[in-house]
Amino acid sequence: MARRSGAAACEISRDAELAEAFEEQVACPKRLAMVELLERGVARGEVRPEAACELFAEILPSMITARIIVQNRDISDEFLAQLVDDVVMPLIRA
């Protein structure tokens, strides 16, 4: 999985049209969905209001992408749990 993701990222970095299509069809909808998720957390009092923005919505996918592409490592359930519990939640918690 990591090698294919790295190859895709490499192609996206070289092809402006592909990069634009990826941003429009994949990255942007996922980022907006994460912002909506954070906003629901704000409404429940679980997420601080300033965390419901695109910057915070990019933290989790950026960390996953870095692990796959930069470090060439797989994503385990243990890694995801630690990332959410020890990094993301302390940053966004109300």
Gaussian input, Z-matrix of N, CA and C with variables (Angstrom, degrees):
# hf/3-21g

backbone

0 1
 N
 C     1     B1
 C     2     B2     1     A1
 N     3     B3     2     A2     1     D1
 C     4     B4     3     A3     2     D2
 C     5     B5     4     A4     3     D3
 N     6     B6     5     A5     4     D4
 C     7     B7     6     A6     5     D5
 C     8     B8     7     A7     6     D6
 N     9     B9     8     A8     7     D7
 C    10    B10     9     A9     8     D8
 C    11    B11    10    A10     9     D9
 N    12    B12    11    A11    10    D10
 C    13    B13    12    A12    11    D11
 C    14    B14    13    A13    12    D12
 N    15    B15    14    A14    13    D13
 C    16    B16    15    A15    14    D14
 C    17    B17    16    A16    15    D15
 N    18    B18    17    A17    16    D16
 C    19    B19    18    A18    17    D17
 C    20    B20    19    A19    18    D18
 N    21    B21    20    A20    19    D19
 C    22    B22    21    A21    20    D20
 C    23    B23    22    A22    21    D21
 N    24    B24    23    A23    22    D22
 C    25    B25    24    A24    23    D23
 C    26    B26    25    A25    24    D24
 N    27    B27    26    A26    25    D25
 C    28    B28    27    A27    26    D26
 C    29    B29    28    A28    27    D27
 N    30    B30    29    A29    28    D28
 C    31    B31    30    A30    29    D29
 C    32    B32    31    A31    30    D30
 N    33    B33    32    A32    31    D31
 C    34    B34    33    A33    32    D32
 C    35    B35    34    A34    33    D33
 N    36    B36    35    A35    34    D34
 C    37    B37    36    A36    35    D35
 C    38    B38    37    A37    36    D36
 N    39    B39    38    A38    37    D37
 C    40    B40    39    A39    38    D38
 C    41    B41    40    A40    39    D39
 N    42    B42    41    A41    40    D40
 C    43    B43    42    A42    41    D41
 C    44    B44    43    A43    42    D42
 N    45    B45    44    A44    43    D43
 C    46    B46    45    A45    44    D44
 C    47    B47    46    A46    45    D45
 N    48    B48    47    A47    46    D46
 C    49    B49    48    A48    47    D47
 C    50    B50    49    A49    48    D48
 N    51    B51    50    A50    49    D49
 C    52    B52    51    A51    50    D50
 C    53    B53    52    A52    51    D51
 N    54    B54    53    A53    52    D52
 C    55    B55    54    A54    53    D53
 C    56    B56    55    A55    54    D54
 N    57    B57    56    A56    55    D55
 C    58    B58    57    A57    56    D56
 C    59    B59    58    A58    57    D57
 N    60    B60    59    A59    58    D58
 C    61    B61    60    A60    59    D59
 C    62    B62    61    A61    60    D60
 N    63    B63    62    A62    61    D61
 C    64    B64    63    A63    62    D62
 C    65    B65    64    A64    63    D63
 N    66    B66    65    A65    64    D64
 C    67    B67    66    A66    65    D65
 C    68    B68    67    A67    66    D66
 N    69    B69    68    A68    67    D67
 C    70    B70    69    A69    68    D68
 C    71    B71    70    A70    69    D69
 N    72    B72    71    A71    70    D70
 C    73    B73    72    A72    71    D71
 C    74    B74    73    A73    72    D72
 N    75    B75    74    A74    73    D73
 C    76    B76    75    A75    74    D74
 C    77    B77    76    A76    75    D75
 N    78    B78    77    A77    76    D76
 C    79    B79    78    A78    77    D77
 C    80    B80    79    A79    78    D78
 N    81    B81    80    A80    79    D79
 C    82    B82    81    A81    80    D80
 C    83    B83    82    A82    81    D81
 N    84    B84    83    A83    82    D82
 C    85    B85    84    A84    83    D83
 C    86    B86    85    A85    84    D84
 N    87    B87    86    A86    85    D85
 C    88    B88    87    A87    86    D86
 C    89    B89    88    A88    87    D87
 N    90    B90    89    A89    88    D88
 C    91    B91    90    A90    89    D89
 C    92    B92    91    A91    90    D90
 N    93    B93    92    A92    91    D91
 C    94    B94    93    A93    92    D92
 C    95    B95    94    A94    93    D93
 N    96    B96    95    A95    94    D94
 C    97    B97    96    A96    95    D95
 C    98    B98    97    A97    96    D96
 N    99    B99    98    A98    97    D97
 C   100   B100    99    A99    98    D98
 C   101   B101   100   A100    99    D99
 N   102   B102   101   A101   100   D100
 C   103   B103   102   A102   101   D101
 C   104   B104   103   A103   102   D102
 N   105   B105   104   A104   103   D103
 C   106   B106   105   A105   104   D104
 C   107   B107   106   A106   105   D105
 N   108   B108   107   A107   106   D106
 C   109   B109   108   A108   107   D107
 C   110   B110   109   A109   108   D108
 N   111   B111   110   A110   109   D109
 C   112   B112   111   A111   110   D110
 C   113   B113   112   A112   111   D111
 N   114   B114   113   A113   112   D112
 C   115   B115   114   A114   113   D113
 C   116   B116   115   A115   114   D114
 N   117   B117   116   A116   115   D115
 C   118   B118   117   A117   116   D116
 C   119   B119   118   A118   117   D117
 N   120   B120   119   A119   118   D118
 C   121   B121   120   A120   119   D119
 C   122   B122   121   A121   120   D120
 N   123   B123   122   A122   121   D121
 C   124   B124   123   A123   122   D122
 C   125   B125   124   A124   123   D123
 N   126   B126   125   A125   124   D124
 C   127   B127   126   A126   125   D125
 C   128   B128   127   A127   126   D126
 N   129   B129   128   A128   127   D127
 C   130   B130   129   A129   128   D128
 C   131   B131   130   A130   129   D129
 N   132   B132   131   A131   130   D130
 C   133   B133   132   A132   131   D131
 C   134   B134   133   A133   132   D132
 N   135   B135   134   A134   133   D133
 C   136   B136   135   A135   134   D134
 C   137   B137   136   A136   135   D135
 N   138   B138   137   A137   136   D136
 C   139   B139   138   A138   137   D137
 C   140   B140   139   A139   138   D138
 N   141   B141   140   A140   139   D139
 C   142   B142   141   A141   140   D140
 C   143   B143   142   A142   141   D141
 N   144   B144   143   A143   142   D142
 C   145   B145   144   A144   143   D143
 C   146   B146   145   A145   144   D144
 N   147   B147   146   A146   145   D145
 C   148   B148   147   A147   146   D146
 C   149   B149   148   A148   147   D147
 N   150   B150   149   A149   148   D148
 C   151   B151   150   A150   149   D149
 C   152   B152   151   A151   150   D150
 N   153   B153   152   A152   151   D151
 C   154   B154   153   A153   152   D152
 C   155   B155   154   A154   153   D153
 N   156   B156   155   A155   154   D154
 C   157   B157   156   A156   155   D155
 C   158   B158   157   A157   156   D156
 N   159   B159   158   A158   157   D157
 C   160   B160   159   A159   158   D158
 C   161   B161   160   A160   159   D159
 N   162   B162   161   A161   160   D160
 C   163   B163   162   A162   161   D161
 C   164   B164   163   A163   162   D162
 N   165   B165   164   A164   163   D163
 C   166   B166   165   A165   164   D164
 C   167   B167   166   A166   165   D165
 N   168   B168   167   A167   166   D166
 C   169   B169   168   A168   167   D167
 C   170   B170   169   A169   168   D168
 N   171   B171   170   A170   169   D169
 C   172   B172   171   A171   170   D170
 C   173   B173   172   A172   171   D171
 N   174   B174   173   A173   172   D172
 C   175   B175   174   A174   173   D173
 C   176   B176   175   A175   174   D174
 N   177   B177   176   A176   175   D175
 C   178   B178   177   A177   176   D176
 C   179   B179   178   A178   177   D177
 N   180   B180   179   A179   178   D178
 C   181   B181   180   A180   179   D179
 C   182   B182   181   A181   180   D180
 N   183   B183   182   A182   181   D181
 C   184   B184   183   A183   182   D182
 C   185   B185   184   A184   183   D183
 N   186   B186   185   A185   184   D184
 C   187   B187   186   A186   185   D185
 C   188   B188   187   A187   186   D186
 N   189   B189   188   A188   187   D187
 C   190   B190   189   A189   188   D188
 C   191   B191   190   A190   189   D189
 N   192   B192   191   A191   190   D190
 C   193   B193   192   A192   191   D191
 C   194   B194   193   A193   192   D192
 N   195   B195   194   A194   193   D193
 C   196   B196   195   A195   194   D194
 C   197   B197   196   A196   195   D195
 N   198   B198   197   A197   196   D196
 C   199   B199   198   A198   197   D197
 C   200   B200   199   A199   198   D198
 N   201   B201   200   A200   199   D199
 C   202   B202   201   A201   200   D200
 C   203   B203   202   A202   201   D201
 N   204   B204   203   A203   202   D202
 C   205   B205   204   A204   203   D203
 C   206   B206   205   A205   204   D204
 N   207   B207   206   A206   205   D205
 C   208   B208   207   A207   206   D206
 C   209   B209   208   A208   207   D207
 N   210   B210   209   A209   208   D208
 C   211   B211   210   A210   209   D209
 C   212   B212   211   A211   210   D210
 N   213   B213   212   A212   211   D211
 C   214   B214   213   A213   212   D212
 C   215   B215   214   A214   213   D213
 N   216   B216   215   A215   214   D214
 C   217   B217   216   A216   215   D215
 C   218   B218   217   A217   216   D216
 N   219   B219   218   A218   217   D217
 C   220   B220   219   A219   218   D218
 C   221   B221   220   A220   219   D219
 N   222   B222   221   A221   220   D220
 C   223   B223   222   A222   221   D221
 C   224   B224   223   A223   222   D222
 N   225   B225   224   A224   223   D223
 C   226   B226   225   A225   224   D224
 C   227   B227   226   A226   225   D225
 N   228   B228   227   A227   226   D226
 C   229   B229   228   A228   227   D227
 C   230   B230   229   A229   228   D228
 N   231   B231   230   A230   229   D229
 C   232   B232   231   A231   230   D230
 C   233   B233   232   A232   231   D231
 N   234   B234   233   A233   232   D232
 C   235   B235   234   A234   233   D233
 C   236   B236   235   A235   234   D234
 N   237   B237   236   A236   235   D235
 C   238   B238   237   A237   236   D236
 C   239   B239   238   A238   237   D237
 N   240   B240   239   A239   238   D238
 C   241   B241   240   A240   239   D239
 C   242   B242   241   A241   240   D240
 N   243   B243   242   A242   241   D241
 C   244   B244   243   A243   242   D242
 C   245   B245   244   A244   243   D243
 N   246   B246   245   A245   244   D244
 C   247   B247   246   A246   245   D245
 C   248   B248   247   A247   246   D246
 N   249   B249   248   A248   247   D247
 C   250   B250   249   A249   248   D248
 C   251   B251   250   A250   249   D249
 N   252   B252   251   A251   250   D250
 C   253   B253   252   A252   251   D251
 C   254   B254   253   A253   252   D252
 N   255   B255   254   A254   253   D253
 C   256   B256   255   A255   254   D254
 C   257   B257   256   A256   255   D255
 N   258   B258   257   A257   256   D256
 C   259   B259   258   A258   257   D257
 C   260   B260   259   A259   258   D258
 N   261   B261   260   A260   259   D259
 C   262   B262   261   A261   260   D260
 C   263   B263   262   A262   261   D261
 N   264   B264   263   A263   262   D262
 C   265   B265   264   A264   263   D263
 C   266   B266   265   A265   264   D264
 N   267   B267   266   A266   265   D265
 C   268   B268   267   A267   266   D266
 C   269   B269   268   A268   267   D267
 N   270   B270   269   A269   268   D268
 C   271   B271   270   A270   269   D269
 C   272   B272   271   A271   270   D270
 N   273   B273   272   A272   271   D271
 C   274   B274   273   A273   272   D272
 C   275   B275   274   A274   273   D273
 N   276   B276   275   A275   274   D274
 C   277   B277   276   A276   275   D275
 C   278   B278   277   A277   276   D276
 N   279   B279   278   A278   277   D277
 C   280   B280   279   A279   278   D278
 C   281   B281   280   A280   279   D279

   B1=1.4576
   B2=1.5268
   B3=1.3043
   B4=1.4637
   B5=1.5187
   B6=1.3207
   B7=1.4602
   B8=1.5253
   B9=1.3296
   B10=1.4671
   B11=1.5201
   B12=1.3093
   B13=1.4631
   B14=1.5187
   B15=1.3270
   B16=1.4527
   B17=1.5101
   B18=1.3178
   B19=1.4630
   B20=1.5296
   B21=1.3293
   B22=1.4661
   B23=1.5254
   B24=1.3126
   B25=1.4614
   B26=1.5220
   B27=1.3005
   B28=1.4654
   B29=1.5355
   B30=1.3094
   B31=1.4663
   B32=1.5270
   B33=1.3118
   B34=1.4691
   B35=1.5202
   B36=1.3291
   B37=1.4666
   B38=1.5243
   B39=1.3210
   B40=1.4699
   B41=1.5249
   B42=1.3204
   B43=1.4663
   B44=1.5277
   B45=1.3146
   B46=1.4694
   B47=1.5260
   B48=1.3085
   B49=1.4636
   B50=1.5312
   B51=1.3178
   B52=1.4627
   B53=1.5252
   B54=1.3255
   B55=1.4681
   B56=1.5271
   B57=1.3161
   B58=1.4651
   B59=1.5249
   B60=1.3273
   B61=1.4675
   B62=1.5285
   B63=1.3354
   B64=1.4683
   B65=1.5255
   B66=1.3249
   B67=1.4668
   B68=1.5218
   B69=1.3124
   B70=1.4629
   B71=1.5258
   B72=1.3164
   B73=1.4642
   B74=1.5281
   B75=1.3345
   B76=1.4648
   B77=1.5316
   B78=1.3175
   B79=1.4602
   B80=1.5256
   B81=1.3186
   B82=1.4658
   B83=1.5348
   B84=1.3393
   B85=1.4691
   B86=1.5310
   B87=1.3220
   B88=1.4632
   B89=1.5306
   B90=1.3191
   B91=1.4694
   B92=1.5305
   B93=1.3246
   B94=1.4636
   B95=1.5254
   B96=1.3268
   B97=1.4688
   B98=1.5242
   B99=1.3171
   B100=1.4684
   B101=1.5312
   B102=1.3370
   B103=1.4649
   B104=1.5287
   B105=1.3213
   B106=1.4687
   B107=1.5266
   B108=1.3172
   B109=1.4536
   B110=1.5323
   B111=1.3171
   B112=1.4644
   B113=1.5280
   B114=1.3238
   B115=1.4713
   B116=1.5240
   B117=1.3333
   B118=1.4683
   B119=1.5265
   B120=1.3338
   B121=1.4651
   B122=1.5186
   B123=1.3261
   B124=1.4728
   B125=1.5233
   B126=1.3261
   B127=1.4667
   B128=1.5259
   B129=1.3398
   B130=1.4696
   B131=1.5299
   B132=1.3178
   B133=1.4591
   B134=1.5156
   B135=1.3323
   B136=1.4623
   B137=1.5299
   B138=1.3196
   B139=1.4663
   B140=1.5139
   B141=1.3242
   B142=1.4668
   B143=1.5333
   B144=1.3176
   B145=1.4635
   B146=1.5254
   B147=1.3352
   B148=1.4677
   B149=1.5296
   B150=1.3267
   B151=1.4646
   B152=1.5290
   B153=1.3136
   B154=1.4623
   B155=1.5242
   B156=1.3253
   B157=1.4599
   B158=1.5299
   B159=1.3211
   B160=1.4581
   B161=1.5245
   B162=1.3098
   B163=1.4660
   B164=1.5249
   B165=1.3217
   B166=1.4587
   B167=1.5269
   B168=1.3319
   B169=1.4638
   B170=1.5278
   B171=1.3168
   B172=1.4586
   B173=1.5252
   B174=1.3179
   B175=1.4633
   B176=1.5269
   B177=1.3111
   B178=1.4622
   B179=1.5296
   B180=1.3402
   B181=1.4669
   B182=1.5275
   B183=1.3232
   B184=1.4691
   B185=1.5213
   B186=1.3083
   B187=1.4581
   B188=1.5235
   B189=1.3221
   B190=1.4634
   B191=1.5205
   B192=1.3260
   B193=1.4603
   B194=1.5261
   B195=1.3150
   B196=1.4658
   B197=1.5209
   B198=1.3004
   B199=1.4769
   B200=1.5288
   B201=1.3222
   B202=1.4668
   B203=1.5230
   B204=1.3282
   B205=1.4658
   B206=1.5237
   B207=1.3083
   B208=1.4594
   B209=1.5307
   B210=1.3227
   B211=1.4641
   B212=1.5237
   B213=1.3449
   B214=1.4704
   B215=1.5320
   B216=1.3296
   B217=1.4661
   B218=1.5165
   B219=1.3140
   B220=1.4534
   B221=1.5293
   B222=1.3163
   B223=1.4545
   B224=1.5296
   B225=1.3118
   B226=1.4633
   B227=1.5272
   B228=1.3127
   B229=1.4596
   B230=1.5282
   B231=1.3266
   B232=1.4644
   B233=1.5348
   B234=1.3337
   B235=1.4672
   B236=1.5271
   B237=1.3289
   B238=1.4650
   B239=1.5243
   B240=1.3258
   B241=1.4657
   B242=1.5257
   B243=1.3194
   B244=1.4619
   B245=1.5229
   B246=1.3258
   B247=1.4633
   B248=1.5303
   B249=1.3108
   B250=1.4697
   B251=1.5224
   B252=1.3299
   B253=1.4655
   B254=1.5263
   B255=1.3383
   B256=1.4605
   B257=1.5279
   B258=1.3363
   B259=1.4670
   B260=1.5298
   B261=1.3199
   B262=1.4650
   B263=1.5314
   B264=1.3272
   B265=1.4654
   B266=1.5241
   B267=1.3387
   B268=1.4686
   B269=1.5331
   B270=1.3106
   B271=1.4676
   B272=1.5175
   B273=1.3314
   B274=1.4624
   B275=1.5296
   B276=1.3082
   B277=1.4649
   B278=1.5210
   B279=1.3333
   B280=1.4765
   B281=1.5068
   A1=111.02
   A2=117.79
   A3=120.97
   A4=112.06
   A5=118.02
   A6=120.12
   A7=111.67
   A8=116.75
   A9=119.47
   A10=111.14
   A11=116.82
   A12=120.63
   A13=110.84
   A14=116.74
   A15=121.35
   A16=111.61
   A17=116.72
   A18=120.93
   A19=110.28
   A20=116.15
   A21=119.86
   A22=110.55
   A23=116.67
   A24=120.71
   A25=110.61
   A26=116.22
   A27=120.77
   A28=110.20
   A29=116.64
   A30=120.61
   A31=111.31
   A32=116.27
   A33=120.37
   A34=110.14
   A35=117.36
   A36=119.78
   A37=112.36
   A38=117.66
   A39=121.64
   A40=114.51
   A41=116.60
   A42=120.46
   A43=109.07
   A44=116.65
   A45=121.60
   A46=112.09
   A47=117.07
   A48=120.61
   A49=110.52
   A50=116.27
   A51=120.62
   A52=110.10
   A53=117.17
   A54=121.44
   A55=110.47
   A56=116.37
   A57=120.28
   A58=110.76
   A59=116.93
   A60=120.72
   A61=110.59
   A62=116.81
   A63=120.58
   A64=110.64
   A65=116.50
   A66=120.41
   A67=110.58
   A68=116.70
   A69=121.87
   A70=112.61
   A71=117.00
   A72=120.47
   A73=114.55
   A74=117.28
   A75=119.29
   A76=111.74
   A77=116.82
   A78=120.70
   A79=113.10
   A80=116.77
   A81=120.08
   A82=112.13
   A83=119.29
   A84=118.24
   A85=112.93
   A86=117.69
   A87=120.41
   A88=111.14
   A89=116.30
   A90=120.99
   A91=109.94
   A92=116.94
   A93=120.60
   A94=111.44
   A95=116.87
   A96=120.38
   A97=110.16
   A98=117.32
   A99=120.72
   A100=110.59
   A101=117.45
   A102=120.22
   A103=109.81
   A104=117.30
   A105=120.90
   A106=110.77
   A107=116.94
   A108=121.40
   A109=110.29
   A110=116.39
   A111=120.98
   A112=110.92
   A113=117.26
   A114=120.74
   A115=111.47
   A116=117.41
   A117=120.00
   A118=109.78
   A119=116.17
   A120=120.22
   A121=111.98
   A122=116.35
   A123=120.78
   A124=109.31
   A125=117.02
   A126=121.30
   A127=111.87
   A128=116.49
   A129=120.55
   A130=111.91
   A131=117.39
   A132=120.76
   A133=113.77
   A134=117.96
   A135=121.92
   A136=112.82
   A137=117.05
   A138=122.57
   A139=108.15
   A140=116.65
   A141=118.85
   A142=109.53
   A143=117.96
   A144=122.35
   A145=115.00
   A146=117.70
   A147=119.32
   A148=112.54
   A149=117.71
   A150=120.92
   A151=112.47
   A152=117.77
   A153=120.98
   A154=109.56
   A155=115.22
   A156=121.02
   A157=109.63
   A158=116.48
   A159=120.74
   A160=112.90
   A161=118.42
   A162=120.47
   A163=110.75
   A164=117.10
   A165=120.28
   A166=111.05
   A167=117.13
   A168=120.67
   A169=111.85
   A170=117.57
   A171=121.77
   A172=113.69
   A173=118.14
   A174=120.82
   A175=111.84
   A176=117.66
   A177=121.14
   A178=111.93
   A179=119.14
   A180=117.87
   A181=113.29
   A182=117.35
   A183=119.78
   A184=111.54
   A185=117.05
   A186=120.91
   A187=110.84
   A188=116.91
   A189=121.04
   A190=110.20
   A191=116.42
   A192=121.00
   A193=111.11
   A194=116.84
   A195=120.15
   A196=110.71
   A197=117.18
   A198=119.76
   A199=111.03
   A200=116.90
   A201=120.21
   A202=111.46
   A203=116.89
   A204=120.78
   A205=112.72
   A206=117.82
   A207=120.39
   A208=111.43
   A209=116.06
   A210=120.04
   A211=113.35
   A212=116.83
   A213=122.67
   A214=110.95
   A215=115.48
   A216=121.52
   A217=109.63
   A218=115.57
   A219=120.94
   A220=110.58
   A221=114.89
   A222=122.16
   A223=107.61
   A224=116.50
   A225=120.72
   A226=109.58
   A227=115.31
   A228=120.10
   A229=110.11
   A230=116.37
   A231=121.27
   A232=110.59
   A233=116.79
   A234=120.82
   A235=110.47
   A236=117.49
   A237=120.89
   A238=111.42
   A239=116.73
   A240=119.81
   A241=110.72
   A242=116.93
   A243=120.08
   A244=111.07
   A245=116.91
   A246=121.16
   A247=110.94
   A248=115.88
   A249=119.47
   A250=111.39
   A251=117.05
   A252=121.16
   A253=113.65
   A254=116.86
   A255=120.18
   A256=115.01
   A257=116.94
   A258=119.67
   A259=111.27
   A260=116.27
   A261=119.90
   A262=112.14
   A263=117.27
   A264=118.96
   A265=113.55
   A266=119.22
   A267=117.25
   A268=113.57
   A269=117.42
   A270=120.11
   A271=113.06
   A272=116.65
   A273=118.73
   A274=113.89
   A275=117.62
   A276=121.50
   A277=112.02
   A278=114.26
   A279=120.69
   A280=110.70
   D1=-45.77
   D2=-176.67
   D3=-62.43
   D4=-39.46
   D5=-178.16
   D6=-66.92
   D7=-41.73
   D8=178.42
   D9=-65.75
   D10=-39.81
   D11=178.18
   D12=-63.39
   D13=-39.29
   D14=178.29
   D15=-64.03
   D16=-41.08
   D17=179.09
   D18=-64.85
   D19=-41.05
   D20=178.70
   D21=-64.03
   D22=-42.84
   D23=179.35
   D24=-63.13
   D25=-38.70
   D26=178.67
   D27=-62.80
   D28=-44.43
   D29=178.96
   D30=-64.81
   D31=-41.23
   D32=179.20
   D33=-62.04
   D34=-38.15
   D35=-178.72
   D36=-69.92
   D37=-20.02
   D38=-178.55
   D39=-99.46
   D40=-15.60
   D41=-172.33
   D42=-122.84
   D43=103.84
   D44=-176.19
   D45=-59.94
   D46=-38.24
   D47=-179.45
   D48=-67.37
   D49=-42.57
   D50=176.96
   D51=-64.91
   D52=-41.46
   D53=178.80
   D54=-61.12
   D55=-43.10
   D56=179.31
   D57=-64.56
   D58=-42.67
   D59=179.11
   D60=-64.24
   D61=-42.23
   D62=178.63
   D63=-62.15
   D64=-46.03
   D65=179.47
   D66=-60.19
   D67=-46.09
   D68=-176.19
   D69=-69.67
   D70=-42.42
   D71=-171.88
   D72=-95.58
   D73=-22.31
   D74=-176.22
   D75=-119.92
   D76=-62.52
   D77=-171.61
   D78=-63.92
   D79=-49.51
   D80=-176.73
   D81=-62.17
   D82=-48.86
   D83=178.28
   D84=-60.13
   D85=-38.40
   D86=178.91
   D87=-67.13
   D88=-40.41
   D89=178.98
   D90=-64.56
   D91=-44.15
   D92=179.11
   D93=-64.62
   D94=-37.54
   D95=177.08
   D96=-64.17
   D97=-38.75
   D98=178.80
   D99=-67.86
   D100=-39.23
   D101=176.30
   D102=-61.89
   D103=-42.33
   D104=177.93
   D105=-62.19
   D106=-40.34
   D107=177.59
   D108=-62.11
   D109=-44.57
   D110=177.68
   D111=-63.15
   D112=-40.36
   D113=178.65
   D114=-63.17
   D115=-36.94
   D116=176.14
   D117=-65.33
   D118=-37.15
   D119=175.83
   D120=-63.94
   D121=-37.68
   D122=176.30
   D123=-62.66
   D124=-45.71
   D125=-179.04
   D126=-60.63
   D127=-31.67
   D128=178.53
   D129=-85.50
   D130=-5.65
   D131=-178.81
   D132=81.96
   D133=13.39
   D134=-177.49
   D135=-95.47
   D136=-19.97
   D137=-176.43
   D138=-124.11
   D139=136.02
   D140=178.23
   D141=-70.58
   D142=141.02
   D143=-172.70
   D144=-53.81
   D145=-39.64
   D146=-177.41
   D147=-70.15
   D148=-10.62
   D149=178.88
   D150=-85.52
   D151=-10.04
   D152=179.98
   D153=-87.46
   D154=70.21
   D155=-179.03
   D156=-148.26
   D157=170.57
   D158=-176.75
   D159=-62.32
   D160=-35.21
   D161=-179.80
   D162=-58.74
   D163=-49.12
   D164=179.62
   D165=-70.13
   D166=-31.49
   D167=178.33
   D168=-66.31
   D169=-20.83
   D170=-178.72
   D171=-89.84
   D172=-11.34
   D173=-175.43
   D174=-61.44
   D175=-56.27
   D176=-175.71
   D177=-61.25
   D178=-52.52
   D179=179.45
   D180=-63.47
   D181=-32.05
   D182=178.74
   D183=-66.72
   D184=-41.55
   D185=178.36
   D186=-65.11
   D187=-40.19
   D188=178.86
   D189=-66.66
   D190=-44.30
   D191=179.03
   D192=-61.75
   D193=-43.09
   D194=179.05
   D195=-61.65
   D196=-42.00
   D197=-179.73
   D198=-64.40
   D199=-41.50
   D200=-177.87
   D201=-73.44
   D202=-50.49
   D203=-171.15
   D204=-86.28
   D205=-49.18
   D206=-175.69
   D207=-76.66
   D208=-45.77
   D209=-176.89
   D210=-90.16
   D211=-12.86
   D212=-179.00
   D213=55.83
   D214=43.81
   D215=-179.57
   D216=-119.42
   D217=152.46
   D218=177.79
   D219=-78.37
   D220=164.27
   D221=178.87
   D222=-102.61
   D223=118.89
   D224=178.28
   D225=-102.55
   D226=162.80
   D227=175.31
   D228=-61.33
   D229=-37.61
   D230=179.18
   D231=-62.84
   D232=-44.29
   D233=177.92
   D234=-61.03
   D235=-46.43
   D236=-179.53
   D237=-61.63
   D238=-43.76
   D239=179.51
   D240=-62.62
   D241=-44.10
   D242=179.73
   D243=-65.95
   D244=-40.26
   D245=178.92
   D246=-61.32
   D247=-46.06
   D248=179.72
   D249=-68.85
   D250=-49.35
   D251=-174.94
   D252=-69.89
   D253=-40.51
   D254=-171.69
   D255=-99.40
   D256=-17.77
   D257=-177.95
   D258=-116.01
   D259=-59.58
   D260=-172.72
   D261=-68.62
   D262=-52.45
   D263=-175.51
   D264=-60.47
   D265=-44.07
   D266=176.79
   D267=-61.16
   D268=-27.74
   D269=179.47
   D270=-76.42
   D271=-32.40
   D272=-172.58
   D273=-106.44
   D274=-16.15
   D275=-174.00
   D276=-58.04
   D277=137.57
   D278=178.60
   D279=-71.18

